[in-house]
Amino acid sequence: MTKTQEEKMICPYCNQPAEWVENKEVYGKNYGKSYMMWLCRNCDAYVGCHQNTKKPLGTIANKELREWRKKAHLAFDPFWKKWGLKRQEAYQMLITKFGKEVHIGESNIDECKKIIAFCETNYV
């Protein structure tokens, strides 16, 4: 991420600048030690930031995509825990399966569906 990108984020849904705000703008009060986020009020799209910097934890997501990412985590987290893996080891399995770097916080809806299917198929 370049310095310019760190200082500004464009919403992929409306192509307008997102605001860098405290997460109380969405949740009503600040949550966590890292409470800064990028927010597009037009689209109700947002993403949290690393340690209160302007560096996003993933990609900005609207409500539908956030719901799919939650579902992906609901499948993924029990999967790696059941097998006694470290989270990074499980992500490596996804990289091997999909042939590219995979992070739920950067995944689109189709990728989330594939992650869910992979975890459900291999959870047995």
Order of alpha helices (4+ residues) and beta strands (2+ residues): alpha-beta-alpha-beta-beta-alpha-alpha-alpha
